Amino acid sequence: MSLRLRLIIATLSLVALSIIVLGVISVNIAANRASEALTESAKQKLISQSAQSREAVEEYFHIIESQLRVQSFSLSTIEAAREFIPAFNQYHSQRGNINSTEISKTEEFYDKDFV
């Protein structure tokens, strides 16, 4: 094998190796940048959805608040509020004493449904 042929083979080998190494590095950089871009895009989408959800919840609360304000000026609500405290104070005398059966049923209800 001549010196010229060995030199050409060595040069071609180095060039091929350099191309392969650069290709692997380029693919790795491209994959990292694509991953970063997708992550950033997903983050922006979540931020946008969060803002939309926050606005929707705030709007819902404003609607509920306005409904409560309207309802609070209703004559039936005002009258019910005036009658509530005396009715609450009379409840104990209307109810009477609680017997042990009612207490055990109440305890059983809360033990089964809330434990």
The first five atom37 places (N, CA, C, CB, O) and aatype in JSON, in Angstrom:
{
  "aatype": [12, 15, 10, 1, 10, 1, 10, 9, 9, 0, 16, 10, 15, 10, 19, 0, 10, 15, 9, 9, 19, 10, 7, 19, 9, 15, 19, 2, 9, 0, 0, 2, 1, 0, 15, 6, 0, 10, 16, 6, 15, 0, 11, 5, 11, 10, 9, 15, 5, 15, 0, 5, 15, 1, 6, 0, 19, 6, 6, 18, 13, 8, 9, 9, 6, 15, 5, 10, 1, 19, 5, 15, 13, 15, 10, 15, 16, 9, 6, 0, 0, 1, 6, 13, 9, 14, 0, 13, 2, 5, 18, 8, 15, 5, 1, 7, 2, 9, 2, 15, 16, 6, 9, 15, 11, 16, 6, 6, 13, 18, 3, 11, 3, 13, 19],
  "atom_mask": [
    [1, 1, 1, 1, 1],
    [1, 1, 1, 1, 1],
    [1, 1, 1, 1, 1],
    [1, 1, 1, 1, 1],
    [1, 1, 1, 1, 1],
    [1, 1, 1, 1, 1],
    [1, 1, 1, 1, 1],
    [1, 1, 1, 1, 1],
    [1, 1, 1, 1, 1],
    [1, 1, 1, 1, 1],
    [1, 1, 1, 1, 1],
    [1, 1, 1, 1, 1],
    [1, 1, 1, 1, 1],
    [1, 1, 1, 1, 1],
    [1, 1, 1, 1, 1],
    [1, 1, 1, 1, 1],
    [1, 1, 1, 1, 1],
    [1, 1, 1, 1, 1],
    [1, 1, 1, 1, 1],
    [1, 1, 1, 1, 1],
    [1, 1, 1, 1, 1],
    [1, 1, 1, 1, 1],
    [1, 1, 1, 0, 1],
    [1, 1, 1, 1, 1],
    [1, 1, 1, 1, 1],
    [1, 1, 1, 1, 1],
    [1, 1, 1, 1, 1],
    [1, 1, 1, 1, 1],
    [1, 1, 1, 1, 1],
    [1, 1, 1, 1, 1],
    [1, 1, 1, 1, 1],
    [1, 1, 1, 1, 1],
    [1, 1, 1, 1, 1],
    [1, 1, 1, 1, 1],
    [1, 1, 1, 1, 1],
    [1, 1, 1, 1, 1],
    [1, 1, 1, 1, 1],
    [1, 1, 1, 1, 1],
    [1, 1, 1, 1, 1],
    [1, 1, 1, 1, 1],
    [1, 1, 1, 1, 1],
    [1, 1, 1, 1, 1],
    [1, 1, 1, 1, 1],
    [1, 1, 1, 1, 1],
    [1, 1, 1, 1, 1],
    [1, 1, 1, 1, 1],
    [1, 1, 1, 1, 1],
    [1, 1, 1, 1, 1],
    [1, 1, 1, 1, 1],
    [1, 1, 1, 1, 1],
    [1, 1, 1, 1, 1],
    [1, 1, 1, 1, 1],
    [1, 1, 1, 1, 1],
    [1, 1, 1, 1, 1],
    [1, 1, 1, 1, 1],
    [1, 1, 1, 1, 1],
    [1, 1, 1, 1, 1],
    [1, 1, 1, 1, 1],
    [1, 1, 1, 1, 1],
    [1, 1, 1, 1, 1],
    [1, 1, 1, 1, 1],
    [1, 1, 1, 1, 1],
    [1, 1, 1, 1, 1],
    [1, 1, 1, 1, 1],
    [1, 1, 1, 1, 1],
    [1, 1, 1, 1, 1],
    [1, 1, 1, 1, 1],
    [1, 1, 1, 1, 1],
    [1, 1, 1, 1, 1],
    [1, 1, 1, 1, 1],
    [1, 1, 1, 1, 1],
    [1, 1, 1, 1, 1],
    [1, 1, 1, 1, 1],
    [1, 1, 1, 1, 1],
    [1, 1, 1, 1, 1],
    [1, 1, 1, 1, 1],
    [1, 1, 1, 1, 1],
    [1, 1, 1, 1, 1],
    [1, 1, 1, 1, 1],
    [1, 1, 1, 1, 1],
    [1, 1, 1, 1, 1],
    [1, 1, 1, 1, 1],
    [1, 1, 1, 1, 1],
    [1, 1, 1, 1, 1],
    [1, 1, 1, 1, 1],
    [1, 1, 1, 1, 1],
    [1, 1, 1, 1, 1],
    [1, 1, 1, 1, 1],
    [1, 1, 1, 1, 1],
    [1, 1, 1, 1, 1],
    [1, 1, 1, 1, 1],
    [1, 1, 1, 1, 1],
    [1, 1, 1, 1, 1],
    [1, 1, 1, 1, 1],
    [1, 1, 1, 1, 1],
    [1, 1, 1, 0, 1],
    [1, 1, 1, 1, 1],
    [1, 1, 1, 1, 1],
    [1, 1, 1, 1, 1],
    [1, 1, 1, 1, 1],
    [1, 1, 1, 1, 1],
    [1, 1, 1, 1, 1],
    [1, 1, 1, 1, 1],
    [1, 1, 1, 1, 1],
    [1, 1, 1, 1, 1],
    [1, 1, 1, 1, 1],
    [1, 1, 1, 1, 1],
    [1, 1, 1, 1, 1],
    [1, 1, 1, 1, 1],
    [1, 1, 1, 1, 1],
    [1, 1, 1, 1, 1],
    [1, 1, 1, 1, 1],
    [1, 1, 1, 1, 1],
    [1, 1, 1, 1, 1],
    [1, 1, 1, 1, 1]
  ],
  "atom_positions": [
    [[0.85, -1.16, 0.0], [0.0, 0.0, 0.0], [0.9, 1.23, 0.0], [-0.97, -0.01, 1.22], [1.84, 1.36, 0.78]],
    [[0.57, 2.12, -0.9], [1.42, 3.29, -1.06], [1.11, 4.33, 0.01], [1.25, 3.89, -2.47], [0.06, 4.32, 0.65]],
    [[2.04, 5.21, 0.17], [1.91, 6.28, 1.16], [0.73, 7.19, 0.81], [3.22, 7.1, 1.24], [-0.01, 7.65, 1.68]],
    [[0.58, 7.41, -0.45], [-0.51, 8.27, -0.9], [-1.86, 7.66, -0.56], [-0.41, 8.53, -2.4], [-2.76, 8.37, -0.11]],
    [[-2.03, 6.37, -0.77], [-3.27, 5.68, -0.48], [-3.54, 5.68, 1.03], [-3.22, 4.23, -1.04], [-4.67, 5.9, 1.47]],
    [[-2.5, 5.42, 1.82], [-2.66, 5.45, 3.27], [-3.04, 6.84, 3.75], [-1.37, 4.98, 3.95], [-3.85, 6.99, 4.66]],
    [[-2.46, 7.84, 3.17], [-2.78, 9.22, 3.54], [-4.23, 9.56, 3.18], [-1.82, 10.2, 2.83], [-4.92, 10.22, 3.96]],
    [[-4.69, 9.13, 2.04], [-6.08, 9.37, 1.62], [-7.04, 8.63, 2.56], [-6.3, 8.9, 0.14], [-8.05, 9.2, 2.97]],
    [[-6.75, 7.4, 2.89], [-7.6, 6.61, 3.78], [-7.64, 7.25, 5.17], [-7.11, 5.15, 3.87], [-8.71, 7.34, 5.78]],
    [[-6.51, 7.68, 5.67], [-6.46, 8.32, 6.98], [-7.25, 9.63, 6.97], [-5.0, 8.58, 7.4], [-7.99, 9.92, 7.91]],
    [[-7.09, 10.41, 5.91], [-7.8, 11.68, 5.8], [-9.31, 11.44, 5.7], [-7.31, 12.48, 4.58], [-10.09, 12.12, 6.36]],
    [[-9.7, 10.48, 4.87], [-11.13, 10.17, 4.73], [-11.7, 9.65, 6.05], [-11.33, 9.13, 3.62], [-12.84, 9.97, 6.41]],
    [[-10.94, 8.86, 6.76], [-11.39, 8.35, 8.06], [-11.59, 9.5, 9.05], [-10.37, 7.32, 8.63], [-12.6, 9.54, 9.75]],
    [[-10.64, 10.42, 9.11], [-10.78, 11.57, 10.0], [-11.95, 12.45, 9.61], [-9.5, 12.38, 10.0], [-12.68, 12.92, 10.48]],
    [[-12.14, 12.67, 8.33], [-13.26, 13.48, 7.86], [-14.58, 12.8, 8.2], [-13.16, 13.73, 6.33], [-15.51, 13.44, 8.69]],
    [[-14.67, 11.48, 7.94], [-15.9, 10.73, 8.24], [-16.18, 10.75, 9.74], [-15.79, 9.28, 7.73], [-17.33, 10.94, 10.16]],
    [[-15.15, 10.55, 10.54], [-15.32, 10.58, 11.99], [-15.76, 11.96, 12.47], [-14.01, 10.17, 12.69], [-16.62, 12.08, 13.34]],
    [[-15.17, 13.0, 11.89], [-15.55, 14.37, 12.24], [-17.01, 14.64, 11.87], [-14.63, 15.38, 11.55], [-17.74, 15.26, 12.64]],
    [[-17.42, 14.18, 10.7], [-18.8, 14.37, 10.27], [-19.76, 13.64, 11.2], [-18.99, 13.89, 8.82], [-20.81, 14.18, 11.55]],
    [[-19.41, 12.43, 11.58], [-20.28, 11.65, 12.48], [-20.38, 12.34, 13.84], [-19.74, 10.2, 12.63], [-21.47, 12.46, 14.4]],
    [[-19.24, 12.78, 14.39], [-19.24, 13.45, 15.69], [-20.05, 14.74, 15.62], [-17.79, 13.75, 16.15], [-20.85, 15.01, 16.51]],
    [[-19.86, 15.53, 14.57], [-20.62, 16.76, 14.42], [-22.11, 16.48, 14.25], [-20.11, 17.56, 13.23], [-22.95, 17.21, 14.76]],
    [[-22.43, 15.42, 13.54], [-23.83, 15.04, 13.37], [-24.47, 14.66, 14.69], [0.0, 0.0, 0.0], [-25.59, 15.09, 14.99]],
    [[-23.78, 13.86, 15.49], [-24.31, 13.46, 16.79], [-24.49, 14.68, 17.7], [-23.38, 12.43, 17.47], [-25.51, 14.82, 18.38]],
    [[-23.5, 15.56, 17.7], [-23.59, 16.77, 18.52], [-24.73, 17.66, 18.04], [-22.27, 17.55, 18.49], [-25.48, 18.21, 18.86]],
    [[-24.88, 17.81, 16.73], [-25.96, 18.64, 16.18], [-27.33, 18.08, 16.53], [-25.81, 18.75, 14.66], [-28.23, 18.83, 16.91]],
    [[-27.48, 16.77, 16.4], [-28.76, 16.13, 16.74], [-29.05, 16.32, 18.23], [-28.74, 14.62, 16.38], [-30.19, 16.61, 18.6]],
    [[-28.05, 16.18, 19.07], [-28.23, 16.35, 20.5], [-28.65, 17.79, 20.83], [-26.94, 15.98, 21.25], [-29.57, 18.0, 21.62]],
    [[-27.98, 18.76, 20.23], [-28.34, 20.17, 20.45], [-29.75, 20.45, 19.95], [-27.33, 21.1, 19.75], [-30.53, 21.12, 20.62]],
    [[-30.08, 19.93, 18.77], [-31.42, 20.14, 18.21], [-32.49, 19.51, 19.1], [-31.51, 19.56, 16.79], [-33.54, 20.11, 19.33]],
    [[-32.22, 18.32, 19.61], [-33.19, 17.65, 20.49], [-33.38, 18.45, 21.77], [-32.73, 16.21, 20.82], [-34.5, 18.6, 22.24]],
    [[-32.3, 18.96, 22.34], [-32.4, 19.77, 23.56], [-33.19, 21.04, 23.32], [-31.0, 20.11, 24.09], [-34.04, 21.42, 24.12]],
    [[-32.91, 21.71, 22.21], [-33.64, 22.94, 21.9], [-35.1, 22.67, 21.63], [-33.01, 23.65, 20.71], [-35.97, 23.45, 22.04]],
    [[-35.39, 21.57, 20.94], [-36.79, 21.22, 20.68], [-37.52, 20.91, 21.98], [-36.88, 20.01, 19.72], [-38.67, 21.31, 22.18]],
    [[-36.84, 20.21, 22.87], [-37.43, 19.9, 24.18], [-37.69, 21.18, 24.97], [-36.52, 18.96, 24.98], [-38.75, 21.32, 25.58]],
    [[-36.74, 22.09, 24.96], [-36.91, 23.36, 25.66], [-38.07, 24.16, 25.06], [-35.62, 24.18, 25.6], [-38.85, 24.78, 25.78]],
    [[-38.16, 24.15, 23.72], [-39.24, 24.88, 23.05], [-40.6, 24.28, 23.4], [-39.04, 24.89, 21.53], [-41.56, 25.01, 23.64]],
    [[-40.69, 22.96, 23.41], [-41.95, 22.31, 23.77], [-42.31, 22.57, 25.23], [-41.87, 20.8, 23.52], [-43.48, 22.8, 25.56]],
    [[-41.32, 22.54, 26.09], [-41.57, 22.83, 27.51], [-42.06, 24.26, 27.69], [-40.29, 22.59, 28.34], [-43.01, 24.51, 28.44]],
    [[-41.42, 25.19, 27.02], [-41.82, 26.59, 27.11], [-43.22, 26.8, 26.55], [-40.82, 27.49, 26.38], [-44.02, 27.55, 27.11]],
    [[-43.52, 26.12, 25.44], [-44.86, 26.22, 24.85], [-45.92, 25.67, 25.81], [-44.91, 25.47, 23.51], [-46.98, 26.27, 25.98]],
    [[-45.63, 24.54, 26.42], [-46.58, 23.95, 27.37], [-46.75, 24.86, 28.58], [-46.1, 22.56, 27.82], [-47.86, 25.02, 29.09]],
    [[-45.65, 25.46, 29.04], [-45.72, 26.37, 30.18], [-46.59, 27.58, 29.86], [-44.31, 26.82, 30.6], [-47.41, 27.99, 30.67]],
    [[-46.41, 28.15, 28.66], [-47.2, 29.31, 28.26], [-48.68, 28.95, 28.12], [-46.68, 29.88, 26.93], [-49.56, 29.74, 28.48]],
    [[-48.95, 27.75, 27.62], [-50.33, 27.31, 27.48], [-50.97, 27.15, 28.87], [-50.4, 25.98, 26.7], [-52.12, 27.54, 29.07]],
    [[-50.23, 26.58, 29.82], [-50.76, 26.43, 31.17], [-50.98, 27.78, 31.85], [-49.81, 25.58, 32.01], [-51.95, 27.96, 32.57]],
    [[-50.07, 28.71, 31.61], [-50.23, 30.06, 32.17], [-51.49, 30.71, 31.6], [-48.98, 30.94, 31.87], [-52.26, 31.34, 32.32]],
    [[-51.68, 30.55, 30.29], [-52.86, 31.11, 29.64], [-54.15, 30.48, 30.18], [-52.77, 30.91, 28.12], [-55.12, 31.18, 30.45]],
    [[-54.14, 29.16, 30.33], [-55.31, 28.48, 30.88], [-55.57, 28.89, 32.32], [-55.14, 26.96, 30.79], [-56.72, 29.03, 32.74]],
    [[-54.5, 29.08, 33.07], [-54.64, 29.53, 34.46], [-55.3, 30.91, 34.52], [-53.27, 29.56, 35.16], [-56.19, 31.15, 35.33]],
    [[-54.85, 31.81, 33.65], [-55.42, 33.15, 33.62], [-56.9, 33.1, 33.23], [-54.64, 34.06, 32.64], [-57.73, 33.79, 33.81]],
    [[-57.22, 32.27, 32.24], [-58.62, 32.15, 31.82], [-59.48, 31.58, 32.94], [-58.73, 31.27, 30.57], [-60.6, 32.04, 33.17]],
    [[-58.95, 30.57, 33.63], [-59.7, 29.97, 34.74], [-59.9, 30.97, 35.86], [-58.98, 28.71, 35.27], [-60.98, 31.06, 36.44]],
    [[-58.84, 31.73, 36.17], [-58.95, 32.74, 37.22], [-60.01, 33.77, 36.86], [-57.58, 33.43, 37.45], [-60.82, 34.15, 37.71]],
    [[-60.02, 34.22, 35.61], [-61.02, 35.2, 35.17], [-62.43, 34.62, 35.25], [-60.73, 35.66, 33.75], [-63.37, 35.31, 35.65]],
    [[-62.58, 33.34, 34.87], [-63.89, 32.7, 34.92], [-64.38, 32.59, 36.36], [-63.84, 31.31, 34.27], [-65.56, 32.83, 36.64]],
    [[-63.49, 32.22, 37.28], [-63.87, 32.09, 38.68], [-64.21, 33.46, 39.26], [-62.74, 31.44, 39.5], [-65.2, 33.59, 39.99]],
    [[-63.42, 34.47, 38.93], [-63.72, 35.82, 39.42], [-65.06, 36.31, 38.89], [-62.59, 36.79, 39.01], [-65.84, 36.92, 39.62]],
    [[-65.33, 36.05, 37.62], [-66.61, 36.45, 37.04], [-67.76, 35.72, 37.73], [-66.62, 36.16, 35.53], [-68.81, 36.31, 37.99]],
    [[-67.56, 34.44, 38.01], [-68.58, 33.66, 38.72], [-68.85, 34.26, 40.1], [-68.15, 32.18, 38.85], [-70.0, 34.4, 40.51]],
    [[-67.78, 34.61, 40.81], [-67.96, 35.22, 42.14], [-68.67, 36.56, 42.05], [-66.6, 35.39, 42.82], [-69.48, 36.9, 42.92]],
    [[-68.38, 37.33, 41.01], [-69.07, 38.61, 40.84], [-70.56, 38.38, 40.58], [-68.44, 39.41, 39.67], [-71.41, 39.12, 41.09]],
    [[-70.88, 37.37, 39.8], [-72.29, 37.05, 39.53], [-72.99, 36.64, 40.82], [-72.41, 35.92, 38.47], [-74.08, 37.11, 41.12]],
    [[-72.34, 35.75, 41.58], [-72.93, 35.3, 42.85], [-73.1, 36.48, 43.81], [-72.06, 34.21, 43.5], [-74.12, 36.6, 44.49]],
    [[-72.08, 37.35, 43.86], [-72.16, 38.52, 44.74], [-73.33, 39.42, 44.35], [-70.84, 39.32, 44.68], [-74.07, 39.9, 45.22]],
    [[-73.5, 39.64, 43.05], [-74.61, 40.51, 42.62], [-75.96, 39.85, 42.91], [-74.49, 40.84, 41.11], [-76.92, 40.53, 43.27]],
    [[-76.03, 38.53, 42.76], [-77.27, 37.83, 43.09], [-77.57, 37.92, 44.58], [-77.19, 36.36, 42.67], [-78.72, 38.08, 44.99]],
    [[-76.51, 37.82, 45.41], [-76.71, 37.95, 46.85], [-77.17, 39.35, 47.22], [-75.43, 37.61, 47.6], [-78.03, 39.52, 48.09]],
    [[-76.6, 40.34, 46.57], [-77.0, 41.72, 46.85], [-78.48, 41.93, 46.49], [-76.11, 42.72, 46.08], [-79.23, 42.55, 47.25]],
    [[-78.88, 41.42, 45.34], [-80.28, 41.56, 44.92], [-81.18, 40.82, 45.9], [-80.48, 41.01, 43.49], [-82.22, 41.34, 46.31]],
    [[-80.77, 39.6, 46.28], [-81.59, 38.81, 47.19], [-81.66, 39.45, 48.58], [-81.04, 37.39, 47.29], [-82.67, 39.33, 49.26]],
    [[-80.59, 40.12, 48.99], [-80.58, 40.73, 50.33], [-81.57, 41.89, 50.44], [-79.18, 41.21, 50.68], [-82.01, 42.23, 51.54]],
    [[-81.93, 42.49, 49.32], [-82.9, 43.59, 49.34], [-84.33, 43.09, 49.15], [-82.55, 44.61, 48.27], [-85.28, 43.88, 49.16]],
    [[-84.48, 41.79, 48.98], [-85.81, 41.21, 48.82], [-86.57, 41.33, 50.14], [-85.73, 39.72, 48.36], [-86.01, 41.09, 51.21]],
    [[-87.83, 41.69, 50.05], [-88.65, 41.85, 51.26], [-88.78, 40.54, 52.03], [-90.04, 42.37, 50.89], [-88.77, 40.55, 53.26]],
    [[-88.89, 39.44, 51.32], [-89.03, 38.15, 52.01], [-87.74, 37.8, 52.76], [-89.39, 37.03, 51.0], [-87.81, 37.21, 53.84]],
    [[-86.58, 38.14, 52.22], [-85.31, 37.88, 52.9], [-85.18, 38.76, 54.14], [-84.13, 38.12, 51.95], [-84.73, 38.3, 55.19]],
    [[-85.55, 40.0, 54.01], [-85.47, 40.93, 55.15], [-86.4, 40.46, 56.27], [-85.84, 42.38, 54.72], [-86.03, 40.46, 57.44]],
    [[-87.6, 40.06, 55.91], [-88.56, 39.58, 56.91], [-88.08, 38.29, 57.55], [-89.94, 39.37, 56.26], [-88.22, 38.12, 58.76]],
    [[-87.53, 37.39, 56.78], [-87.02, 36.13, 57.32], [-85.86, 36.38, 58.28], [-86.58, 35.2, 56.19], [-85.74, 35.7, 59.3]],
    [[-85.0, 37.33, 57.96], [-83.88, 37.66, 58.83], [-84.38, 38.24, 60.15], [-82.92, 38.66, 58.14], [-83.81, 37.95, 61.21]],
    [[-85.42, 39.06, 60.11], [-85.98, 39.64, 61.34], [-86.59, 38.57, 62.24], [-87.04, 40.7, 61.0], [-86.51, 38.65, 63.46]],
    [[-87.21, 37.56, 61.61], [-87.89, 36.52, 62.38], [-86.95, 35.4, 62.83], [-89.01, 35.93, 61.55], [-87.32, 34.59, 63.67]],
    [[-85.76, 35.35, 62.29], [-84.86, 34.23, 62.57], [-84.41, 34.18, 64.02], [-83.66, 34.31, 61.67], [-84.49, 33.13, 64.65]],
    [[-83.93, 35.29, 64.57], [-83.37, 35.3, 65.92], [-84.42, 34.91, 66.97], [-82.79, 36.7, 66.25], [-84.14, 34.06, 67.82]],
    [[-85.62, 35.49, 66.94], [-86.62, 35.04, 67.92], [-86.98, 33.56, 67.73], [-87.89, 35.89, 67.81], [-87.19, 32.84, 68.71]],
    [[-87.06, 33.12, 66.49], [-87.39, 31.71, 66.24], [-86.28, 30.8, 66.74], [-87.64, 31.46, 64.74], [-86.55, 29.74, 67.29]],
    [[-85.05, 31.2, 66.57], [-83.92, 30.42, 67.05], [-83.94, 30.34, 68.57], [-82.59, 31.02, 66.57], [-83.68, 29.29, 69.15]],
    [[-84.25, 31.45, 69.22], [-84.3, 31.46, 70.69], [-85.44, 30.6, 71.22], [-84.46, 32.9, 71.19], [-85.33, 30.07, 72.33]],
    [[-86.51, 30.43, 70.48], [-87.64, 29.6, 70.89], [-87.44, 28.13, 70.57], [-88.91, 30.09, 70.24], [-88.19, 27.28, 71.06]],
    [[-86.47, 27.81, 69.77], [-86.28, 26.43, 69.3], [-86.06, 25.47, 70.45], [-85.11, 26.36, 68.34], [-86.64, 24.38, 70.47]],
    [[-85.24, 25.84, 71.42], [-84.94, 24.94, 72.52], [-86.2, 24.55, 73.28], [-83.92, 25.58, 73.47], [-86.39, 23.39, 73.63]],
    [[-87.07, 25.52, 73.53], [-88.3, 25.21, 74.26], [-89.27, 24.4, 73.4], [-88.98, 26.5, 74.73], [-90.01, 23.58, 73.94]],
    [[-89.28, 24.61, 72.1], [-90.16, 23.85, 71.2], [-89.67, 22.42, 71.03], [-90.26, 24.53, 69.84], [-90.46, 21.48, 70.92]],
    [[-88.37, 22.27, 71.01], [-87.77, 20.96, 70.76], [-87.95, 20.04, 71.94], [-86.3, 21.1, 70.43], [-88.22, 18.85, 71.76]],
    [[-87.79, 20.54, 73.12], [-87.86, 19.7, 74.31], [-86.52, 19.03, 74.55], [0.0, 0.0, 0.0], [-85.52, 19.35, 73.9]],
    [[-86.51, 18.1, 75.49], [-85.27, 17.4, 75.82], [-85.01, 16.27, 74.82], [-85.33, 16.84, 77.25], [-85.94, 15.67, 74.28]],
    [[-83.76, 16.01, 74.6], [-83.37, 14.93, 73.68], [-83.2, 13.67, 74.51], [-82.04, 15.27, 72.9], [-82.51, 13.67, 75.53]],
    [[-83.84, 12.59, 74.06], [-83.71, 11.34, 74.81], [-82.49, 10.55, 74.32], [-84.98, 10.48, 74.66], [-81.88, 10.92, 73.32]],
    [[-82.15, 9.49, 75.01], [-80.94, 8.72, 74.71], [-81.02, 8.03, 73.35], [-80.69, 7.68, 75.8], [-79.99, 7.83, 72.7]],
    [[-82.22, 7.66, 72.92], [-82.37, 7.03, 71.6], [-82.0, 8.01, 70.49], [-83.82, 6.53, 71.4], [-81.29, 7.64, 69.55]],
    [[-82.45, 9.22, 70.61], [-82.11, 10.24, 69.59], [-80.61, 10.53, 69.6], [-82.9, 11.54, 69.85], [-80.01, 10.72, 68.54]],
    [[-80.03, 10.57, 70.79], [-78.57, 10.81, 70.88], [-77.81, 9.67, 70.22], [-78.13, 10.97, 72.36], [-76.87, 9.91, 69.46]],
    [[-78.2, 8.44, 70.51], [-77.48, 7.29, 69.93], [-77.66, 7.24, 68.41], [-77.97, 5.97, 70.57], [-76.72, 6.9, 67.69]],
    [[-78.87, 7.57, 67.92], [-79.09, 7.6, 66.47], [-78.23, 8.68, 65.81], [-80.59, 7.84, 66.16], [-77.68, 8.47, 64.73]],
    [[-78.12, 9.81, 66.46], [-77.3, 10.9, 65.92], [-75.83, 10.5, 65.91], [-77.49, 12.2, 66.75], [-75.13, 10.73, 64.92]],
    [[-75.36, 9.9, 67.0], [-73.97, 9.45, 67.06], [-73.7, 8.39, 66.0], [-73.64, 8.89, 68.44], [-72.65, 8.41, 65.34]],
    [[-74.63, 7.47, 65.83], [-74.49, 6.42, 64.82], [-74.42, 7.02, 63.41], [-75.67, 5.42, 64.92], [-73.59, 6.61, 62.59]],
    [[-75.28, 7.99, 63.14], [-75.27, 8.65, 61.84], [-73.91, 9.26, 61.55], [-76.35, 9.72, 61.77], [-73.35, 9.06, 60.47]],
    [[-73.37, 10.01, 62.5], [-72.1, 10.69, 62.28], [-70.94, 9.69, 62.26], [-71.86, 11.74, 63.36], [-69.97, 9.9, 61.52]],
    [[-71.01, 8.64, 63.04], [-69.95, 7.63, 63.01], [-69.91, 6.91, 61.68], [-70.15, 6.62, 64.15], [-68.82, 6.64, 61.17]],
    [[-71.04, 6.59, 61.1], [-71.09, 5.86, 59.83], [-70.75, 6.77, 58.63], [-72.48, 5.24, 59.64], [-69.99, 6.37, 57.75]],
    [[-71.29, 7.95, 58.62], [-71.16, 8.81, 57.43], [-69.93, 9.7, 57.42], [-72.36, 9.67, 57.31], [-69.54, 10.18, 56.36]],
    [[-69.31, 9.94, 58.56], [-68.22, 10.91, 58.6], [-66.89, 10.32, 59.07], [-68.59, 12.04, 59.5], [-65.92, 11.06, 59.24]],
    [[-66.83, 9.04, 59.28], [-65.56, 8.44, 59.72], [-64.91, 7.72, 58.59], [-65.77, 7.5, 60.89], [-63.83, 7.15, 58.77]]
  ]
}
